[in-house]
Structure formats: structure tokens, C-alpha cells
């Protein structure tokens, strides 16, 4: 069956029904509760995780398709400190009910990993599959812009042997 890495830890999915969606394997078998069930048909984005760095709807992906892959959930996004997207979410008070937020954050962080300085249209396109029933879309976009600026700024560092700033 599938051996995968979830948030940096090895997991075996042996014994699970190979058609089981990753969402339920994460929640019911790996004990990872941040990923949420929203619609079950990949339309709302609440179940978004990264598969090898790509934002993916976990409610649609059978565990049989995952052997050797790396899964990152909201719990694995941050390491020693909050991810810039998580910090921006707090700064802009994005969450209202909070149910969609893990999926929203995972989609936003995936966008910024690929495109650190997205335009408004690129943000809209990347976030189109994530539904927020509370309607916090303006705050979501503002938070993504703040996270983008933070990530771009932190990608610069000072090299004491050079007089130039160098992107990481």
C-alpha cells in the first residue's frame, strides 16, 4: 500500500481501503485534525493540503495514489515559528468562524511558494477554489499581500563580505 511522509514524519497507510480519501486517512488514522471536511467533492477547499508542495483537495485523492509522496497539512506548515501567511492571517483578523481557514492558508502559502509577488488577478485565480461562507475575501487578499511582502523582504539577507543584498 502507501508509505508517505506527513508533516515530515513517515507514515504507513497499510491496511486502509485503497480508495479511502486522504482526508479521512489524515483525520481518522493519522490523528491530524486541521484538515477539514467541507463538501466532499473538491469544490470548497476546506480539505486543502500540499502533496509534494502542490495544493491538493484531500477529499478526492485516494490513499492508493500517494505511495512515496510528501503530505503537508496546516499543522506542518510552520516549523519553529508561524508561517508568514499564518502571521498575516492573524494581523488582518481574517478568521471569522475559522472552518475554511486551514484550506485557505494552505492554498495561499502554495501560491506564494510558486509566486512570491502575485498580482490581484493571480491571487483571485489561486484562491478561486476556496470558499469562505463568512465572506472574509477582502481580508484574505489583504493577508496574502502582507505575507507576500514579508516573504519577499525576508528573502533578502546581508552578506558581510559583500556590499550587495542577495536574494536567497
Protein Blocks (a to p, Z undefined) as FASTA:
>chain_A
ZZddeehiacdfehiafklcfklmmmmmnopakbccfklnopnommgcceehiacdfklm
cfklmgoiacddfklmpmkbccfklmmmmmnomalnlmmmmmmmmmmmmmmmmmmbacfk
lmmmmmmmpccfkopmmmmmmmmmmmmmmmmmmmpccdfkbcbdcdZZ
